[in-house]
Every structure is written in structure tokens, then in C-alpha cells.
């Protein structure tokens, strides 16, 4: 059983719509994250029981659940939409973990809500398994992220461009409050709701904050750290809309996300990002843009307007030095050069070489430990020149091993496991999941999963699940 404590559902009705998940035909457990269940203080055995699977699929509500769909707005590729909201997700409630941390338990793909905008409210198996794998890899690498507790097939068909098997993801988050949540009330001029939301976020996430400006400072700092971690892994979110930026600083909404194979700063995978707005190198600038929208929402709560604008602008501008410091720390670790004054020129020189020669992002950095990095370059001599200077700085092998994963959830491998799962074979999914949740362990049995794609395996586009 689950003991819920539903603080968000106790906020005023305008913050959400009360909605019950739509039952599915034939729920079947695809994956259960037992370590996460333990972290939450939940009984993994119960979650695998018929009653537990019924809850994870939306077919049964446990006692104490208070299901809601949250309201929010958002800038989508720069264009503002005043009402979005949870169109295919239901927040069952919140649990208090043994260490007293609070977490949302949300079903994603659980049927239509008042915010569905003519959508079916469902998810198909591919995006569910993708988010399950990628979010748990990010957690394994220490990146703030929502997590996956379970994936359940529904026994129903979801129609996108063709027939696809349906599934439901149970997502766990520190909360699902977004920049777009604040925008929802700001665009309506509802200062009372903005104050209540601000107070709630401070109490839940940033108890050291002493008001809206202080909250902004905390969120800016948290996002600077998170984005730097994305960059250090070659991660491309793919859809950094303001409704996809969590106030908690967690990575949220793994839609058309991807990790780079061959490195290029302007790499884009998302099929809907036709102008490269959310390319790898653009992510820090987009974070600043999103934070500016958040700051705009808080300005009415910060006293005299001109002074509030000046203070908020100064706070958002703090992102740049905070991010630069976080980036230098992360890439310093990747080069084994923590604290060195040579981190920036050495990193920039290596990345330039990698871009020129389409060298594999993950394998170059992982290969610094064992000398195999030069094999990733078409012209190894160019790398050798850089490496001579790098070795002279006495890189720390322990830092290298910790900062650089041996393997990532590569796009072509994800596509392979999705195809197998759709055909009824979950063994490839389970193997890849085990490998990417132990990303630093160089085991021979997983060597193939660390290989870059062959030319005919390259995935050039990724897609949203809607």
C-alpha cells in the first residue's frame, strides 16, 4: 500500500483539474524499478501484485490518492500558449520517503484530461521505454531528473501515424511544477495565485529562500548546475519549452531527447526543432530565456516595478557566471584536471578537434583513461598533439573514471529495444537498462552497447510521443 500526503491537491481548485485515470483493457507490468520503490518506502512486491499493477496502469486508485491534472501554460518554440496543462498525465498523489523527502507519483499516458486539447491522453510503448531508460541513466550519472518507477503495457492500441501498443509510465518527481505553472497565473493577472504558488514552492523546494527574488536566485543557480551536467554528457533535451523546465531543477519531459554520437555543437535530433532552437550548444542560452520568463512572472510580487525589474534582471544575469563555473568544473572532471587553470583552453581545443573530425563524444572522453580516445579521430596525429599537452598536466585517473561514462543510452540501441519490446521480447530492454544504470563499469559482456552506430544504424531524428 501507499501512504499519500497530497499537498498540491490542497491548493485552490484553479491550480488543477480533478480527474480519474481512464482504465485500460489488459495491464501487464513491463518493468518495475525496485531500488526506486525502496527509496520511496514502497513495497516492490505489492507493486508487482494485481492490485499494484492496477494502480500503475490507472485501473485502480489506492486509498488516499487524490488524482489531479495540473494546469500550466508555456512558451513552445518561442510561441506562448496560455493554457497547456497535463493532457495525458495524472498526478496520483505525493509520498513521503523514509528520509522525509516528498515525491510526486504521476501516471503518464493515463487517458484524457480537461487539458488534452483533443488528444487521446495515451502514450505508446516506445516513448515510455525511452524515458524509463534515459531518466534512470541520468540518475545513475548524478543528474537531477525525474525518475521512472514502472512501465505497464495496456493491451490497447494507440494511433499515431499507425497502430502502436499502448503503455503507461509511472513517473516520480520532486514535483511537477514548471516555469509554465507560474506563467499560467501570470498571464491571467492572478497575483494571489502567484503568491500562493511562490510560497508553496519555497516551502517545498527552497526553504532557505526568503521571498520571490530569493526564489529566483535559487532556481537560477539550480538550473545552471543541471544544464552544465547535460552539456558534459552530450545530452540534447530536444524540447526546452518553458512548460518543460522544472522549478526543482530536475530534468523533465524526455520526449525527442538524444545523446550525441559524433560531436558537433549544433547537433539537433528532434524532428520538430527544424530551426535548431534547442541544439546542444543553444541549451544554456535557452535556459536563460526560460528563466527570464520565470522572472517576469515574479516581478509583480517583488514590490516597486522598476526596482523589481532591475533586481530580477540582475538575478537572471547571474546564470552566466554560475553556469560557466559549473561547466568548467564538469569538463575539468572529464579531463581529470579539477582546479587547473588550463581547463577552458584544453576543453575548447579538444571539442574543436572532435567537431572537425566527427569524433564520438562519449568514446573520446571515456577513451582518455585507457588511451583509446585517439582511435575516434580520422587524423589521430591531431589528437596526439593535444594529448601531449594534456598529459603534461598530470590528469587524475580517478576523476576521469568517475566523470566519463563508458556507455550511454545510444539512439540506435533505444530504437532496437523498442522494436524488440513491441514484438514481445523485453530481454534487450532489460539488458540495456542494466548496462546504462551502471554506466561507468567497463564489462566485456556490455562492450557492444558502448559501440557507436554503424552507418546504416545512425538515428538522425527523434520524435515526441504525442
C-alpha positions in Angstrom: 0.0 0.0 0.0 1.0 3.6 -0.4 0.6 6.4 2.2 -0.2 9.6 0.3 0.0 13.2 1.5 -1.3 15.4 -1.2 -0.2 18.9 -0.6 -0.6 20.2 -4.1 -4.2 19.0 -4.3 -4.9 21.1 -1.2 -4.1 24.3 -3.2 -7.1 26.2 -4.7 -9.0 24.4 -7.4 -7.7 26.7 -10.2 -4.3 25.0 -9.9 -5.5 21.8 -11.3 -8.5 19.7 -12.5 -9.6 16.7 -10.6 -9.6 13.7 -12.9 -9.6 9.9 -12.7 -7.2 7.8 -14.9 -9.0 6.0 -17.7 -8.9 2.2 -17.2 -7.1 0.1 -19.7 -8.0 -3.2 -21.2 -5.3 -5.6 -20.1 -2.4 -4.1 -18.0 0.8 -6.0 -17.9 3.9 -5.0 -16.0 6.8 -4.3 -18.4 9.4 -3.0 -15.8 9.5 -2.1 -12.2 12.3 -0.1 -10.6 12.6 -1.9 -7.3 15.5 0.3 -6.0 13.4 3.4 -6.5 10.5 1.7 -4.8 12.7 1.2 -1.8 13.9 4.8 -1.9 10.3 5.9 -1.8 9.4 3.5 1.1 7.1 1.4 -1.2 6.7 -2.3 -1.2 8.1 -3.6 -4.5 6.3 -6.9 -4.1 3.0 -5.2 -3.6 3.6 -3.1 -6.7 4.0 -6.3 -8.7 0.8 -7.7 -7.4 -2.5 -7.5 -9.3 -3.5 -4.6 -7.1 -0.2 -2.8 -7.6 -0.3 -3.2 -11.4 -3.9 -1.9 -11.4 -2.6 1.2 -9.7 0.3 1.6 -12.0 -1.9 1.3 -15.1 -4.7 3.6 -13.8 -7.2 0.8 -13.3 -7.3 1.1 -9.5 -6.9 4.0 -7.1 -5.3 3.2 -3.8 -6.7 4.7 -0.6 -5.5 8.2 -0.1 -4.9 9.0 -3.7 -6.3 12.4 -4.9 -5.8 12.3 -8.7 -5.4 15.6 -10.5 -4.1 17.1 -13.8 -2.0 20.1 -13.2 -2.7 23.4 -15.0 0.2 25.3 -16.7 0.9 27.4 -19.7 4.2 27.7 -21.7 6.3 29.0 -24.5 6.6 26.3 -27.1 9.5 27.1 -29.5 9.1 30.7 -28.5 5.4 31.0 -29.1 3.2 31.4 -26.0 0.3 29.1 -25.3 -1.8 30.4 -22.3 -3.2 27.0 -21.4 -1.5 23.7 -21.7 -1.7 21.5 -18.6 -1.4 17.8 -18.1 -3.0 16.5 -21.3 -2.1 12.8 -20.8 -0.8 12.6 -17.2 -2.5 12.3 -13.8 -0.8 13.1 -10.5 -2.0 10.3 -8.2 -0.5 12.0 -5.1 2.6 12.6 -3.1 4.5 10.2 -0.9 6.9 11.0 1.9 10.1 8.8 1.7 11.8 7.4 4.7 14.2 10.3 4.8 11.2 12.7 4.8 11.7 13.9 1.2 8.5 14.5 -0.7 7.8 13.0 -4.2 5.1 13.1 -6.8 3.7 9.8 -8.2 2.3 10.5 -11.7 0.9 8.3 -14.3 1.9 9.4 -17.8 -0.3 8.1 -20.6 -3.3 7.5 -18.3 -6.0 8.9 -20.6 -7.6 12.3 -21.5 -7.9 15.2 -19.1 -9.6 18.6 -19.4 -6.2 19.8 -20.8 -5.9 17.2 -23.5 -6.8 19.6 -26.4 -8.5 16.8 -28.5 -5.6 14.4 -27.8 -6.2 10.8 -26.7 -4.3 11.2 -23.4 -2.4 8.0 -24.1 1.2 7.1 -24.6 2.7 4.3 -26.8 5.3 1.9 -25.6 8.3 3.5 -27.4 8.4 6.9 -25.6 7.6 5.1 -22.3 10.6 2.8 -22.6 12.8 5.6 -23.9 12.0 7.8 -20.8 12.4 4.9 -18.5 15.9 4.2 -19.8 17.2 7.8 -20.2 15.9 9.1 -16.9 17.4 6.3 -15.0 20.8 6.7 -16.8 20.7 10.4 -15.9 20.1 9.4 -12.3 23.0 7.0 -12.4 25.2 9.8 -13.6 24.1 12.1 -10.8 22.0 14.5 -13.0 18.9 15.9 -11.3 16.0 14.2 -13.0 12.5 12.8 -12.8 12.6 9.1 -12.5 10.8 6.0 -13.7 9.1 3.7 -11.2 7.3 1.4 -13.6 6.2 0.8 -17.2 3.0 -1.0 -17.9 1.6 -2.1 -21.2 -2.2 -1.5 -21.6 -3.3 -4.2 -24.1 -4.7 -1.4 -26.2 -3.8 0.3 -29.5 -2.6 3.8 -29.7 -2.9 5.6 -33.0 -0.1 7.9 -34.1 0.8 7.5 -37.7 0.0 3.9 -37.4 -1.1 1.3 -34.9 1.2 1.1 -31.8 1.0 -0.7 -28.5 -0.1 1.5 -25.6 1.7 1.9 -22.3 1.7 3.9 -19.1 4.8 5.3 -17.3 4.8 5.9 -13.6 7.0 9.0 -13.2 8.4 10.1 -9.9 9.5 13.7 -9.4 10.4 16.1 -6.6 7.4 18.0 -8.1 5.9 18.7 -11.5 5.9 22.4 -11.0 7.2 24.2 -14.1 8.1 27.7 -15.3 4.8 27.3 -17.2 2.9 26.8 -14.0 3.8 30.3 -13.0 3.1 31.6 -16.5 -0.4 30.1 -16.3 -1.3 32.5 -13.4 0.8 35.5 -14.6 -0.9 35.7 -18.0 -4.3 35.8 -16.1 -3.1 38.6 -13.8 -3.8 36.3 -10.8 -1.3 37.7 -8.3 -3.0 35.9 -5.4 -2.4 32.5 -7.1 1.2 33.6 -7.9 1.8 34.3 -4.3 0.3 31.0 -3.1 2.4 29.2 -5.7 5.6 31.0 -4.8 5.1 30.3 -1.1 4.3 26.7 -1.9 7.5 26.3 -4.0 9.7 27.9 -1.3 8.3 25.6 1.4 8.6 22.5 -0.8 11.9 23.1 -2.6 13.8 26.1 -1.4 13.1 26.6 2.4 16.2 28.9 2.6 14.6 31.4 0.2 13.1 34.4 1.8 10.8 35.7 -0.9 10.2 35.7 -4.7 13.6 37.3 -5.6 15.4 34.9 -3.4 13.4 32.0 -5.0 14.5 33.3 -8.4 18.2 33.3 -7.3 17.9 29.7 -6.1 16.2 28.5 -9.3 18.8 30.2 -11.5 21.6 28.5 -9.6 19.9 25.1 -9.7 19.3 25.3 -13.4 22.9 26.4 -14.1 24.2 23.2 -12.5 21.7 21.0 -14.3 22.4 22.4 -17.8 26.1 22.1 -17.2 25.6 18.4 -16.4 23.6 17.9 -19.6 26.4 19.5 -21.6 29.0 17.3 -20.1 27.1 14.2 -21.2 26.4 15.3 -24.7 22.7 15.3 -23.9 20.2 17.2 -26.0 16.8 17.7 -24.4 15.2 18.4 -27.7 12.2 20.5 -26.5 13.2 23.0 -23.9 9.9 24.8 -23.8 9.1 26.7 -20.6 6.5 24.1 -19.7 9.4 21.6 -19.8 11.6 23.4 -17.3 11.0 22.2 -13.8 11.3 24.7 -10.9 13.0 22.0 -8.8 15.9 21.9 -11.3 15.2 18.3 -12.3 15.4 17.3 -16.0 11.8 16.6 -17.0 9.8 15.5 -20.1 12.1 13.2 -22.1 10.4 13.5 -25.4 12.7 13.7 -28.5 15.8 13.7 -26.3 19.0 12.2 -27.5 22.7 11.8 -26.8 25.2 12.8 -29.4 27.3 10.1 -31.2 29.6 12.2 -33.4 30.2 15.6 -31.8 29.0 18.8 -33.2 27.9 21.8 -31.2 24.9 22.5 -33.4 23.6 18.9 -33.3 19.8 18.6 -33.3 17.8 15.4 -33.3 14.2 16.5 -32.5 12.0 16.2 -35.7 10.1 19.3 -34.6 13.1 21.5 -34.0 13.5 22.5 -37.6 15.5 25.7 -36.9 17.8 24.3 -34.2 16.4 26.4 -31.4 17.3 23.6 -28.9 20.6 22.4 -30.4 23.2 21.2 -27.9 25.2 24.5 -27.8 22.0 26.5 -27.6 20.8 24.9 -24.3 22.5 27.4 -21.9 21.1 30.4 -23.8 17.6 28.8 -23.9 17.8 28.2 -20.1 18.5 32.0 -19.7 15.5 32.8 -21.9 13.3 30.4 -19.9 14.5 31.9 -16.6 13.7 35.4 -17.9 10.1 34.2 -18.4 10.0 32.9 -14.9 11.4 36.2 -13.6 8.7 38.1 -15.4 6.1 36.1 -13.6 7.6 37.0 -10.2 8.1 40.7 -10.8 4.5 41.7 -9.7 5.3 40.1 -6.3 8.6 42.0 -5.8 7.5 45.5 -4.9 8.0 48.7 -6.9 8.1 47.8 -10.6 11.3 49.4 -11.8 13.3 48.2 -8.9 11.8 44.7 -9.3 12.7 44.6 -13.0 16.3 45.6 -12.2 16.6 43.1 -9.4 15.1 40.2 -11.5 17.3 41.1 -14.5 20.4 41.0 -12.3 19.4 37.6 -10.9 18.8 36.1 -14.3 22.2 37.5 -15.5 23.8 35.6 -12.6 23.2 32.4 -14.7 26.1 33.1 -17.0 28.9 33.0 -14.3 27.2 30.3 -12.4 26.9 28.2 -15.5 30.5 28.9 -16.6 31.8 27.8 -13.2 29.7 24.6 -13.3 30.8 23.9 -16.9 34.4 24.3 -16.0 34.0 22.0 -13.0 32.3 19.3 -15.1 34.7 19.5 -18.0 37.6 19.7 -15.7 36.5 16.4 -14.2 36.0 14.9 -17.6 39.7 15.8 -18.4 40.9 14.8 -14.9 42.1 18.4 -14.4 40.0 19.7 -11.5 41.1 23.1 -10.3 43.5 23.6 -13.2 43.7 27.0 -15.0 44.0 25.1 -18.3 40.5 23.5 -18.3 38.9 26.0 -20.6 41.6 26.1 -23.4 42.2 22.3 -23.2 38.4 21.6 -23.4 37.8 24.0 -26.2 40.8 22.7 -28.2 39.6 19.1 -27.8 36.0 19.9 -28.7 37.1 21.8 -31.8 39.1 18.7 -32.9 36.1 16.5 -32.2 33.8 18.7 -34.3 36.2 18.8 -37.2 36.6 15.0 -37.3 33.1 14.0 -36.1 34.6 12.1 -33.2 32.3 10.3 -30.9 31.6 12.4 -27.8 31.2 9.7 -25.2 34.0 7.4 -26.6 36.6 10.2 -26.8 36.2 11.2 -23.1 35.9 7.6 -21.9 38.9 6.7 -24.0 41.1 9.3 -22.2 41.5 6.7 -19.4 42.9 3.8 -21.5 44.5 5.6 -24.4 41.8 4.6 -26.9 40.5 8.1 -27.5 42.8 8.6 -30.5 41.0 5.8 -32.3 38.0 8.0 -32.6 39.7 10.6 -34.8 40.2 10.2 -38.6 43.5 12.0 -38.1 45.0 10.7 -34.9 48.0 12.9 -35.2 46.0 15.9 -34.5 44.7 14.3 -31.3 48.2 13.2 -30.3 49.4 16.8 -30.3 46.6 17.8 -28.0 47.2 14.7 -25.8 50.8 15.6 -25.3 49.9 18.9 -23.7 47.1 17.2 -21.7 49.3 14.5 -20.2 51.8 17.1 -19.1 49.1 18.4 -16.8 49.0 15.1 -14.9 45.3 14.3 -15.2 43.7 12.4 -12.3 42.6 8.9 -13.4 40.0 8.6 -10.7 38.3 11.8 -11.9 38.4 10.6 -15.4 36.8 7.3 -14.5 34.0 8.9 -12.4 33.1 11.7 -14.8 33.0 9.8 -18.1 30.5 7.0 -18.7 31.7 4.0 -20.7 28.2 3.8 -22.3 25.1 5.9 -22.8 21.6 5.1 -24.0 22.5 5.5 -27.6 19.7 6.3 -30.1 20.2 3.3 -32.2 20.2 0.9 -29.2 17.0 2.5 -27.9 15.3 2.0 -31.3 16.4 -1.6 -31.2 15.0 -2.3 -27.8 11.7 -0.6 -28.7 11.3 -2.7 -31.8 12.0 -5.9 -29.7 9.6 -4.9 -27.0 6.8 -4.1 -29.5 7.4 -7.7 -30.8 7.1 -9.0 -27.3 10.7 -9.5 -26.3 11.8 -7.5 -23.3 15.3 -9.1 -22.9 17.1 -6.4 -25.0 15.4 -3.7 -22.9 16.4 -5.3 -19.6 20.0 -5.8 -20.8 20.3 -2.2 -21.9 18.7 -0.9 -18.7 21.2 -2.9 -16.6 24.1 -1.5 -18.7 23.1 2.2 -18.7 22.3 2.2 -15.0 25.9 1.0 -14.4 27.4 3.5 -16.9 31.0 3.6 -15.5 31.5 -0.2 -15.4 33.6 -1.5 -18.3 32.3 -5.0 -18.5 33.1 -7.2 -21.6 29.5 -8.5 -21.7 28.3 -5.0 -22.5 31.0 -4.0 -24.9 28.7 -4.0 -27.9 26.4 -1.4 -26.1 29.3 1.1 -26.0 29.9 0.9 -29.7 28.8 3.8 -31.9 26.3 3.1 -34.7 27.3 1.7 -38.0 26.4 4.0 -41.0 23.2 2.1 -41.6 22.3 2.3 -37.8 22.6 6.1 -37.4 19.5 7.7 -35.9 19.2 11.2 -37.3 15.8 12.2 -35.9 13.9 11.6 -32.6 10.2 12.1 -32.1 7.8 13.2 -29.4 5.4 10.6 -28.2 2.3 12.7 -28.8 
